[in-house]
Structure formats: structure tokens, C-alpha cells
Amino acid sequence: MGRFAPSPTGPLHLGSLYTALASFLQARSQQGKWLLRIDDLDIPRNVKGAADAILRTLDSVGLYWDEQVIYQSRCLDSYHDSLNNLRQRQLLYPCSCSRKDLMAVTVYNGICRNKSPQPDIANALRLKTDSRLISFEDGLQGLISHNLAKQHGDFILKRKDGIIAYQFAVVIDDNLQQVNQIVRGIDLLTETPKQIYLQQLLGMPSPDYMHVPIIVDQHGYKLSKQTRATAVDLTKPHSVIFNLLCLLKQNPPLELQHTPVTELINWAVTHWSIEPLKNSKQVNA
Ligand code: GLU
């Protein structure tokens, strides 16, 4: 079971559609389901209408999902249940550090771990880490090992503004949705050990992971909403998919360049191979 989990912070750009297509092809080539989840917890970053625009884009390029779309904003109870579980096991502590306090800090040093809580000011909730080594074999990037305490430090599960952190929600949702294979951009690779740690603490199985390269522009910058990558041009969906298949190094035959998008997708499902993407970190748009 695979999934695509975009944040509704703008329309899909080529970089996010690239990831969507890779996860779709990986799931479908194994006759698996492909689910769609809208990661809309970060309310200040949500853009009105973006979630619907994302659904329309996926639909128009033939990336049809299974089951109902899940919206994280409607799953708050499940996050709070798991937070309570961790809280009862004394794995969480409130952190009142300000952005300024943390400006020069790359790995959080646990300064609030032993402070008495200050209930009258806004606190974030951090998860205690230890020096265990989290290792996993990424389907594309090989063996990844991180020492959590050293490389990440205690990390935030609930922000000061009350918003559940991406890190945490993603683990709960993937488990609830029984996702056992996650294909996403390599920019999230360093987050994965934290998520595996959470799975271990909560007794959840870890899915298999594949982190696909990111698409970069001519200056080497990741195509993203932040770099104002433009929305995908939907006037010719088959050209978009053909281009993405080239960027996924699938070598689609030239004669497919003008076939309807559903046929192109069918070809890609049948011929999908991850071999050419192995160890690849970035591709040029
Ligand atoms: N919502 C995240 C994003 O758009 C991706 C989550 C994931 O694939 O784990 O960057």
C-alpha cells in the first residue's frame, strides 16, 4: 500500500508531481493500492483552494487514487491519543525555548528537559531521544544510520502554537492507513530516522522507504513552492507525464509522446523500474 501526502500550500508543481508519479508507479506495479492524504495540519501555511486544486491535477494526469481522501485536520483525536501514550510513559516534556534561543542550535541540547514546566507560557512538546542507532535500508539510497541523540536531539511533536508536528502526524497516519511502502522526496530522508524511532516507541511496524531524487532548476535549487516553481501546465497532461517519465529515467519510447495520458501511465506501470534511480540525489528539470 503506497500513498501520496501533499501539503496544501499551493498548486502541485513539477517536483511534487514527480514524487506522486513515482509513488503511484511503485504501488501500482505491485498491484498495490495508492492512497491520497492531504497533510493540512499546518494551518498558517495552508492556501485556500489548494487541496482541491491538487486533487484536480492528479485526476487530470491520470493518477487515480484508491479509497477516500484523508485530511489530517480531521484526525486530531488519533494524534492526541498517541501523545497521551507517550506522555504517560514520560517520554515528553514541555519546551519553552524561543526561536531566538534556538537560533544558533543545530541539534537541540535538551535544555528544557530538566526545567520545571512553565504552564503560564506557551510550550512545545518535545520527545526524548537517546543515543540509539536507527538504521534502515532505503530502496534507492541504501543503508541509512543515524544516532538520534547526536544527530537530531529531542524533537518537537506538538508545536507551541498547538499544531501537531509533521513528524508525528505522518507516523500515526501511515500506520492507520496501513501504508507499508513510502516513496517520497530525498529532502525528507533525514526525517525518516525520527519517524522510525516514533514507530518503535509506539509499537508500529516500519514501512519500506524509497527516497526519490529531487528535481532542481538550472541554478541547482529544488523546485518547490518556496522557490516559486510554477504550477503544472495541465493543457497537455500527456506531455507532463512523458517529461516526468524521462526525469524518472524510465526511457519512454518516443512514439508514446502523443498517446493519451492513461495509455502512457499504463505503459509506465508495466515497465516501471527503480534501478535507474538508485543512488540518484537530484535530476535537472
Ligand atoms: N506533506 C509532506 C510534504 O508535502 C510530505 C509527507 C511525506 O511524504 O511524508 O512535504
Boltz pocket constraint, residues with backbone or C-beta under 6 A from the ligand:
constraints:
  - pocket:
      binder: B
      contacts: [[A, 4], [A, 5], [A, 6], [A, 7], [A, 39], [A, 170], [A, 183], [A, 184], [A, 188]]
      max_distance: 6.0
